[in-house]
Amino acid sequence: MSVDKDTVRRIARLSRIALPEERCAPMAGELDGIFKWVEQLNEVNVDGVQPMTSVVEQRLKMRDDVVTDGNSANALMANAPQGEDHFFVVPKVVE
């Protein structure tokens, strides 16, 4: 894929990036080099390689999902300026 100055201008406009005219030609060369490098990645044989999310194998620590603290609704509502049936009452902000 060859990148020209018109393509650079279009990418800059779509990206909302202010790009001076004198930077268009050097940017075209830089983008062309990046795209050629990306095309080289298509040559890599990835048959049998599992997709991964990280280069380091990690396992999440699991724990039992149990309630460790509860029945404190009355204590929580004691600090509320206004409440009703263990719910906070707040002013309406959306019509």
TITI-272849 format. One record per residue: residue number from 1; residue in one letter; chain; x, y, z of N, C-alpha, C, O in turn. Coordinates in pm, 1 decimal, decimal comma. Example, Ala and Ser with C-alpha at 12.3 -4.5 7.8 and 13.67 -1.06 7.14 Angstrom:
2
num;residu;chaine;n.east;n.north;n.up;ca.east;ca.north;ca.up;c.east;c.north;c.up;o.east;o.north;o.up
1;A;A;1319,0;-569,0;780,0;1230,0;-450,0;780,0;1320,0;-330,0;780,0;1423,6;-331,9;846,5
2;S;A;1285,0;-225,0;708,0;1367,0;-106,0;714,0;1290,0;3,0;787,0;1340,9;113,8;803,9
//
This chain:
95
num;residu;chaine;n.east;n.north;n.up;ca.east;ca.north;ca.up;c.east;c.north;c.up;o.east;o.north;o.up
1;M;A;85,0;-117,4;0,0;0,0;0,0;0,0;89,4;123,5;0,0;180,7;135,9;81,5
2;S;A;61,8;212,5;-91,0;139,6;335,0;-100,5;54,4;451,6;-52,1;-60,0;468,1;-94,5
3;V;A;110,7;531,2;36,0;38,7;644,3;93,4;86,9;771,5;25,2;206,9;798,5;20,1
4;D;A;-7,9;850,1;-27,7;29,1;977,1;-88,9;-15,3;1093,7;-0,1;-76,3;1073,2;104,8
5;K;A;16,0;1215,7;-43,4;-13,8;1333,9;37,5;-164,2;1354,2;55,8;-207,8;1401,0;161,0
6;D;A;-244,1;1319,3;-45,8;-389,9;1333,8;-32,7;-444,9;1240,8;74,6;-535,1;1278,2;149,5
7;T;A;-390,3;1119,2;82,1;-433,0;1024,2;184,8;-394,9;1074,4;323,4;-472,0;1060,5;418,4
8;V;A;-275,7;1132,9;334,8;-231,9;1188,2;463,5;-325,7;1301,3;506,1;-366,5;1308,1;622,0
9;R;A;-359,5;1389,6;412,5;-451,9;1499,6;444,8;-587,3;1445,2;490,3;-646,3;1496,3;585,5
10;R;A;-636,2;1341,7;422,2;-766,7;1283,3;458,2;-761,8;1218,9;596,6;-854,2;1235,6;676,1
11;I;A;-654,9;1145,6;625,4;-639,8;1082,9;757,3;-632,5;1189,8;865,3;-693,9;1175,8;971,0
12;A;A;-557,4;1296,7;839,2;-545,7;1405,8;936,7;-680,8;1471,9;959,7;-715,9;1503,5;1073,4
13;R;A;-757,2;1493,2;851,9;-890,2;1555,2;867,2;-984,1;1464,3;945,9;-1055,3;1511,2;1034,6
14;L;A;-984,9;1335,9;914,7;-1071,3;1241,6;986,4;-1031,2;1229,2;1133,0;-1115,7;1206,6;1219,5
15;S;A;-901,6;1244,3;1160,3;-851,3;1233,7;1297,5;-859,1;1365,3;1372,4;-827,8;1372,5;1491,3
16;R;A;-901,3;1469,7;1301,7;-909,2;1603,9;1361,9;-772,0;1649,7;1411,0;-758,7;1706,4;1519,4
17;I;A;-669,3;1623,5;1327,7;-532,3;1662,6;1359,7;-492,0;1774,0;1264,1;-506,0;1760,0;1142,6
18;A;A;-442,5;1883,6;1318,4;-392,2;1992,9;1234,5;-254,0;1952,6;1184,2;-161,2;1933,4;1262,8
19;L;A;-241,6;1940,2;1052,9;-115,8;1896,8;993,1;-71,1;2001,5;891,7;-136,1;2019,1;788,7
20;P;A;40,0;2071,8;919,8;89,3;2171,0;823,8;124,6;2105,5;690,5;161,6;1988,1;686,7
21;E;A;113,3;2180,2;582,8;138,8;2126,8;448,8;281,1;2071,3;434,6;302,0;1972,2;364,6
22;E;A;378,4;2134,2;500,2;517,2;2087,4;486,6;540,5;1953,7;557,2;643,1;1889,9;534,0
23;R;A;448,6;1910,4;641,7;461,9;1781,5;710,5;391,9;1668,2;635,6;406,8;1551,9;673,1
24;C;A;315,8;1700,0;530,4;240,7;1596,2;458,8;332,3;1495,4;389,7;310,2;1374,8;400,6
25;A;A;434,6;1543,0;318,8;523,6;1451,0;247,4;602,3;1362,2;344,4;606,9;1240,9;324,2
26;P;A;664,8;1418,9;449,9;734,2;1328,8;544,3;638,9;1231,0;613,7;674,7;1115,9;638,7
27;M;A;518,1;1277,3;644,5;421,2;1189,8;710,9;379,1;1076,2;617,7;356,5;964,1;663,2
28;A;A;368,6;1104,3;487,6;333,7;999,2;391,1;440,3;890,4;392,4;408,5;771,5;388,4
29;G;A;567,3;931,2;397,9;675,3;832,0;404,2;671,0;750,3;531,3;691,9;629,0;528,8
30;E;A;643,8;817,3;643,7;636,7;745,9;772,0;521,0;646,1;773,7;538,0;531,5;815,2
31;L;A;403,7;689,9;728,5;288,1;599,9;725,8;310,5;483,7;629,6;271,2;370,6;658,2
32;D;A;373,5;511,3;515,6;402,1;405,0;419,8;493,7;300,1;482,8;473,7;180,3;462,9
33;G;A;593,7;344,4;558,5;682,4;250,6;627,2;609,5;167,2;731,1;635,6;47,8;745,4
34;I;A;518,2;230,3;803,5;439,9;158,6;905,0;352,7;53,1;838,6;345,6;-60,4;885,8
35;F;A;285,4;90,1;728,1;197,9;-5,4;659,5;277,1;-120,9;599,2;228,7;-234,1;597,7
36;K;A;397,6;-94,8;549,5;480,7;-204,3;497,0;520,5;-300,4;608,6;524,4;-421,7;587,9
37;W;A;550,1;-246,3;726,7;585,0;-331,8;840,1;465,0;-418,3;880,3;480,4;-536,7;910,2
38;V;A;345,7;-358,2;880,8;225,0;-433,8;915,5;200,7;-543,4;812,4;159,8;-653,7;848,5
39;E;A;225,2;-514,7;684,6;208,3;-617,1;580,7;304,3;-734,2;602,6;270,9;-848,0;569,8
40;Q;A;423,8;-707,5;657,9;518,0;-815,9;686,4;462,0;-911,6;790,6;496,0;-1029,9;790,0
41;L;A;377,9;-863,3;878,6;320,0;-950,5;981,0;231,3;-1058,3;919,7;211,2;-1163,2;980,8
42;N;A;177,5;-1034,0;799,3;95,9;-1135,4;732,6;178,2;-1257,4;692,3;122,0;-1363,9;667,0
43;E;A;310,1;-1243,3;685,9;396,7;-1354,6;647,6;424,1;-1450,0;763,9;473,9;-1560,4;742,0
44;V;A;393,1;-1410,2;884,7;420,3;-1492,2;1002,4;319,8;-1607,4;1008,0;199,2;-1586,0;996,1
45;N;A;369,9;-1728,3;1026,0;285,3;-1846,2;1036,4;232,2;-1855,9;1180,1;309,0;-1876,5;1274,1
46;V;A;102,3;-1840,9;1195,6;41,3;-1846,5;1328,5;-51,4;-1967,0;1342,9;-137,0;-1969,2;1431,3
47;D;A;-34,9;-2066,3;1257,2;-117,5;-2185,7;1267,5;-91,6;-2255,1;1399,9;23,5;-2281,4;1434,5
48;G;A;-196,2;-2284,7;1473,6;-185,1;-2355,5;1600,0;-148,2;-2267,4;1718,1;-132,0;-2317,4;1829,4
49;V;A;-134,6;-2137,6;1696,0;-101,1;-2046,3;1805,5;-231,6;-1992,7;1864,3;-314,2;-1935,2;1793,4
50;Q;A;-248,1;-2012,3;1993,2;-369,5;-1966,3;2059,9;-365,5;-1814,7;2079,4;-261,6;-1760,6;2117,3
51;P;A;-477,2;-1745,0;2054,1;-480,0;-1601,6;2082,4;-458,2;-1577,5;2230,9;-503,4;-1656,0;2314,3
52;M;A;-389,6;-1469,9;2263,8;-364,4;-1441,0;2404,4;-390,4;-1293,8;2432,5;-382,8;-1209,2;2343,5
53;T;A;-421,0;-1265,9;2557,3;-447,8;-1128,5;2597,8;-328,4;-1065,7;2664,8;-325,8;-944,1;2684,0
54;S;A;-229,3;-1144,9;2700,9;-110,4;-1094,2;2768,3;5,3;-1187,7;2738,0;-15,1;-1305,3;2707,6
55;V;A;126,3;-1135,3;2746,5;242,8;-1221,1;2723,6;276,9;-1302,2;2846,9;357,9;-1394,7;2840,0
56;V;A;216,3;-1268,8;2959,3;240,6;-1339,3;3084,8;113,4;-1415,6;3120,8;4,9;-1357,7;3126,6
57;E;A;127,3;-1544,0;3144,4;12,3;-1625,1;3184,3;-32,3;-1585,6;3324,6;47,2;-1589,6;3418,6
58;Q;A;-156,7;-1548,3;3338,8;-208,1;-1506,0;3468,5;-338,5;-1577,9;3497,4;-419,9;-1601,2;3408,0
59;R;A;-356,4;-1611,8;3621,3;-481,5;-1670,9;3667,4;-537,3;-1582,7;3777,6;-463,5;-1538,1;3865,4
60;L;A;-666,7;-1557,6;3773,2;-730,1;-1478,9;3878,0;-749,3;-1564,3;4002,1;-784,6;-1681,9;3993,3
61;K;A;-726,3;-1505,1;4114,9;-749,4;-1575,7;4240,0;-899,7;-1581,9;4263,7;-969,7;-1481,1;4253,5
62;M;A;-947,4;-1699,5;4294,9;-1090,4;-1718,8;4317,3;-1117,8;-1726,0;4467,3;-1035,9;-1775,5;4544,7
63;R;A;-1233,3;-1676,2;4506,0;-1275,9;-1685,1;4645,0;-1424,7;-1714,6;4647,0;-1494,7;-1692,0;4548,3
64;D;A;-1471,7;-1764,1;4757,7;-1613,8;-1791,1;4771,9;-1689,9;-1659,5;4774,6;-1646,0;-1562,0;4835,6
65;D;A;-1803,8;-1658,0;4708,2;-1887,1;-1538,9;4703,9;-1985,4;-1544,4;4820,8;-2097,9;-1592,4;4806,8
66;V;A;-1941,1;-1494,7;4935,4;-2023,8;-1496,7;5055,2;-2035,5;-1355,5;5110,8;-1945,0;-1273,6;5094,4
67;V;A;-2146,3;-1328,0;5175,8;-2167,3;-1198,9;5239,1;-2088,3;-1196,7;5369,0;-2107,4;-1282,3;5455,3
68;T;A;-1999,6;-1098,9;5383,1;-1920,0;-1090,2;5504,6;-1971,0;-982,1;5598,4;-1937,1;-980,8;5716,7
69;D;A;-2052,0;-892,1;5546,0;-2106,8;-785,5;5628,2;-2245,8;-754,8;5574,5;-2262,6;-732,3;5454,7
70;G;A;-2341,2;-753,8;5658,9;-2476,3;-728,4;5611,3;-2565,4;-679,4;5722,5;-2520,3;-656,0;5834,6
71;N;A;-2690,4;-664,2;5691,2;-2791,1;-618,2;5785,5;-2751,5;-485,4;5850,2;-2773,5;-464,7;5969,6
72;S;A;-2692,9;-396,0;5770,6;-2651,9;-267,1;5825,9;-2727,0;-151,4;5759,0;-2679,3;-37,9;5759,9
73;A;A;-2842,7;-179,2;5701,7;-2918,4;-75,0;5633,0;-2955,1;38,4;5727,3;-2947,8;155,3;5689,4
74;N;A;-2994,4;5,4;5849,5;-3031,4;111,4;5945,1;-2912,0;200,6;5979,1;-2926,2;322,3;5990,9
75;A;A;-2796,3;140,6;5994,6;-2676,7;219,3;6025,2;-2639,6;309,0;5907,2;-2597,4;423,0;5926,6
76;L;A;-2655,3;257,9;5785,7;-2624,9;339,4;5667,8;-2723,2;455,3;5654,1;-2683,7;567,5;5622,3
77;M;A;-2850,0;428,0;5677,9;-2951,6;531,2;5661,5;-2944,6;636,2;5772,0;-3002,5;743,8;5757,0
78;A;A;-2875,7;608,1;5881,9;-2865,0;704,9;5991,0;-2793,1;831,2;5945,1;-2819,4;939,0;5998,5
79;N;A;-2703,5;820,8;5847,9;-2629,0;936,5;5798,3;-2695,4;1004,8;5679,1;-2651,6;1112,1;5637,5
80;A;A;-2799,5;945,0;5624,3;-2865,5;1001,7;5506,6;-2951,4;1121,4;5545,7;-3022,8;1116,3;5645,8
81;P;A;-2945,1;1229,2;5467,5;-3029,1;1344,7;5498,9;-3177,6;1311,8;5483,9;-3261,5;1365,6;5556,3
82;Q;A;-3209,3;1223,2;5389,4;-3349,4;1185,5;5369,7;-3353,2;1043,8;5315,0;-3277,0;1010,6;5224,2
83;G;A;-3439,3;961,1;5368,1;-3449,2;823,4;5323,3;-3589,4;770,2;5339,6;-3671,2;824,9;5413,5
84;E;A;-3615,3;660,2;5267,4;-3747,5;598,8;5273,6;-3732,7;450,6;5242,3;-3680,2;414,4;5137,0
85;D;A;-3778,9;364,2;5333,1;-3771,6;218,3;5316,5;-3630,1;171,8;5280,7;-3613,0;92,4;5188,2
86;H;A;-3529,4;220,1;5352,4;-3389,1;184,8;5332,5;-3335,4;226,4;5195,5;-3241,5;164,6;5145,4
87;F;A;-3392,8;329,2;5134,7;-3343,5;386,9;5009,9;-3312,4;533,5;5033,4;-3379,4;599,3;5112,9
88;F;A;-3211,4;585,0;4965,1;-3178,9;726,3;4972,5;-3278,3;804,8;4887,1;-3311,1;763,1;4776,1
89;V;A;-3325,2;915,5;4937,3;-3413,4;1004,8;4862,6;-3331,3;1124,0;4819,3;-3271,1;1192,6;4901,9
90;V;A;-3329,0;1148,7;4687,6;-3251,2;1260,5;4633,9;-3341,6;1346,3;4546,6;-3445,1;1298,9;4499,9
91;P;A;-3304,4;1471,1;4524,1;-3384,5;1556,0;4436,1;-3385,7;1503,3;4293,3;-3287,3;1445,2;4247,5
92;K;A;-3494,7;1522,9;4224,1;-3507,0;1480,4;4085,6;-3419,4;1571,3;3999,7;-3428,3;1693,7;4009,3
93;V;A;-3334,7;1511,3;3915,8;-3245,3;1590,2;3831,7;-3273,4;1573,3;3683,4;-3221,3;1649,2;3601,8
94;V;A;-3354,9;1475,1;3647,0;-3389,7;1450,5;3506,9;-3539,8;1465,2;3490,9;-3617,8;1408,8;3567,6
95;E;A;-3578,4;1540,7;3391,7;-3722,5;1559,4;3365,4;-3776,1;1445,3;3283,8;-3894,9;1442,9;3251,6
//
